[in-house]
Amino acid sequence: MTGHPFISIEDLAKVYGDTPVFEHLHFAIDKGEFVCLIGHSGCGKTTILNALAGLEEASEGAILMGGREISGPSLDRAVIFQSHALMPWMTVLDNVGFAVKSRWPDWSGAKRRAHALKFIDLVGLAGAADKKPAQLSGGMRQRVGIARALSIEPKMLLMDEPFSALDALTRGTLQDEVLRICHETEQTVFMITHDVDEAILLADKIILMTNGPHAVIAEIVVNTMPRNRSRTDLHRHPHYYRIRNHLIEFLVDRSKQFDRANADFDPRHPRLTTPGLDGPESDVTASSPLRNNHGAA
């Protein structure tokens, strides 16, 4: 990996009272990379996302974006929450157009409308532009939220379990749509999820958090499956079950019994692992030359 990372989290900690929820967090996100964070409730996942969004201040450490410290919210970072958070009195077009106007207030109404419609079409809602949220299904409302976030052309997209409240079929469809859109737009994404298969489908890297309080990053798993992966072929790839079993074993057992006293463990230099590969090359150092497409360095 060459140059500086697009996002750099340096010794981040959050303390409530006298107890750190998480501490000594160090990780980086490259431009165009999709990173998922997995951990049990109480380890501070949403707090980390809110800190990246500038909605909450960490107690210690810093978050750098393009070499500059994040301080407060910015239209360079868009957030998609678990709920769609749409304005119910506005149509789909007005909800997305409101975001576009906040980003480009000097644009004409016609230009804002055309720009908003482009992103409404991108998420497959071209025929629903004049409908209000109450007239839409839950999955359609989440699509509007995604269109609204993407319409401001953020440098980074932050997603807090955006599909957790949806039925399995709708969830799968939206995961596929997000995968397609992010590949087309080369969007940088940080996403919280509890779903192992969702992380394997979407992510380039998967950050594993130990249980809180005093949560730390146990390791960062590199997804060695090809980036042009699809849901239908996912389970056929030889790396799939190795990665999946590694993640499940962590969540079921190692996240709770993680031995931070181990001499090889340093939370300031989280270990990158490649469980999809066999042999001695299955562990790599943080300085190893890894690319987003998992090709040769």
N, C-alpha and C positions, 0 to 999 in steps of 0.2 A: 504494500500500500504506500503510495507516494503522496507527498504534500500533507496539508493539514485537513482533518476531517471537517465536514460541513457543520456537524453538531458535536460538541465536546462537553461531556458532563464530568466535572472535576471535583472529587471529594464531597459530593452532595450528601447532606444529612437533614433530617427533619425531626425536631424534638417537640413533644407535647409534655408540658410539666418538666419532670426530670428524666423522662424516658425517651430515648431515640426510637422513632418508629423504624427508620432505616438510617444507615450511616455508611460512610466511606464508599459511596457509589462512584464508579468510574466506568464510563463507556463512551463510545463514539458512533456516530451515524454518518455514512458517506452520502453525498448527493445522489439522489435516485434510488436509495436503498430502502427496503421495507423491513422494519424491525418490529418484532413482537415481544412483549413482556408478559411472562407467565409467573404466577405466584399465588399462594393461598390468600384469602381475605385477611386483612390486617397487616400486610407487609408494606403498604404504602403505595400501591400501584397508581391509583388515581391522583394521589398527592404529587407523584413524580410527573404525571402527565400535566397536571395543573401548573406545576412549576415550569415545565417546558412551554406551556401556553402563556406564561406570565400572569396567571390568575392567582397564584399563591407563591409566597416567598419561602425559599428553603432557609433552614436555620444556619447552615454552614455550606461552604462550597460555592461553585459557580457553574452556570450554563452558558456556553459560548456558541453563537451562531455566526458562521462566517468570520470567526475571530473576534466578534464583539459580544459582550456580555448581555444576556437577555434581561431586560428590566421593564416589566409591565406587558400588557397585551399588545399585539401588533397584527395588522392585516397580513403580515408575512407568514403568520401561523394561523391556520383554520382548525377549528375543533368540531368533531362530530360526536355527540353524546349518545348515551344509551337510548334516550328518548329523542324524538325528532326536533323538539323545541321550536316548532313552527308557530307563526302568528296566525291564530285560527280565523281571524276576520279577513285575512288576505288570501288571494288566489295563489296558486303555485307560481305563476309568473311574477306576481307582486312580491312574494317571499324571496325569490331568487333576485329579482330586480332591486329589492331593498339593499341586499348585500352588494350588488354591483354599484349602486349609487354611492354607498359608503366608501367604496374603493376608488371610484372615478366620478366625483361629484360634478366635474365640469363637462362630462359627456352629455350629449343631447339625449332626449327621451327615446328617440328612435334607435340610437346606437346602443343605449342600455338595454332596450327591449331585445334587439337582435343578439346581443351578447348573452343575455339571460336565456333566450330560447335555444341558443347553441348548446348550453350545458343541460337544459331540460331535455333536449333531444339526446344528448350524450348518455343520459341515464335511462333512456327509453320511455320518457313521459311526454312525448310531443303532443299527444292527443288530450293531455290532462292539464294544459297550461292555465285554463280558465276555471279549474275546479278549486274548491277550498279544501283544507285538510280533512274536514269531517266527511267529505265525499270520497276519500281515498282509503285504501287498505293500509294496514301498518307497514307493510313492505314498501308501498308506494310513497308513504310519508317519509320513510327513511331515505328513499331515492331522492326526494326533494331536498332533504338535509345534505345529502352528498353533493347534489348539483349546486346548492347554495354555497357550500364550502369550496368546491372547485372553481366556482364562477369568479372568485376574487383572485384566482391564479396564485395561491399561496406558495411560498417556498417550501413550506412543510405542512403536512396534514397530520393532525392528531386525532386518534379514534379511541374512544373509551367504550369497549365492548358494544359496538354499534348494532350488532345483530342478535344480542342475547335475548331480547324479548320477542323474537320472531319465531314462527313455526319452522320446522326443519326444512321444508321445501323452499319457502321464501328465503330463509337464511342461506341455503346453498346457492340459490339464484343470485342473490346480492353479493355473495363472496366471489362468484365467477365474474360478475360485473365489475367489482372493485379491482380484481386481478387484471382484467382486460384494460380498464381505464388507466390504472397506474402504470401498466407497461406502455400504453400508448403515449401517455403524457410524461413519463419518466418522473413521476411524483415521488418525493421523499415522504415516507410515512413512518410514524411511530404509533403502534396500536397495542392496547391492552386486551388480553383475551384469557379465558379459562379453557378454551377449546383447543386441544392438542392438534387435531386434524386441521382446524382452521389455520393454526400457526404454520403447520407444514405446507399447506397449500399456498399461503400468501407470503410468508416471510423469507428473507435472505438470511437473517440471523434471529435467534430466539434467546432472549435473556431470561435466565432462571433465577428467581429470588428465593432466598430462604424465608422461613416464617418470621413474622415480627413478634414482639418488638426486637430491636437491634437487628433488623433484617439487613442482609448484604446480598450482593450478586454472587451466587455460587459458581456459575460458569456462563459462558456465552456459546450457544450451539450454532455452528455454521450449517445451514441447510445446503447439502451437497447435491440435491436433486436439481435437474436442469430448470432454468428459470421459465421456460415455456411449458411448465407443467399444467395438467388439466385434472379435474376431479375424477373423470372416468378412468384415467390411466395411472392415477397417483399410486394406488396399491400394487401396481404391477412392477414398479421400479424397485430394483434390489436394495436401494438405500432406505426405502420407506419404512419398513418394519424395524430396522435398526434404529432409525431416528425416533420413531414413535415409541418403541419400547424404552428407549433411553429417557424420553420426556416423562412418560408415565411412571417409570421407576422413581424418577426424581420427585414427582408430585406425591406419590403414594408413600415413599419411604425417606429418601435422602433429604428432602426439604425440611423434614421434622427432626432428623437426627444428624444434620450436617455438622461435621467436625471442623469448626473453624480454628481449632488448636493444631490442626495438621500442619506440619512444618512446611509443606508445599503450598499452603493456601495463603494468599495475600489479597485482601479485598481491593487494594489499590491497583492491582494488576490482574483482573479477572482472566481466568484461563479460557481460551477459545478451544472448543472441542469439535471434532467431526465424526460423530458416531455412525454416520452413513458409510464411512470407509472402514475397510478391514486393515489389520496389520499395524505396525508401529507408527504409521503416519496418521493414526486416528487422533492424536493430540498435536496441536500446533500452538505456537506462541503468538502473543498479541501483535508481534512485529512481522508475522508471516505475510507474504504478499498474496492476499486474497482479493479476487475481483467480484463484483456484483453478479456476474454471469457464471461464476464458479468455474471459469476456464483457467487456462494456464496463465501464470503471472508473467 
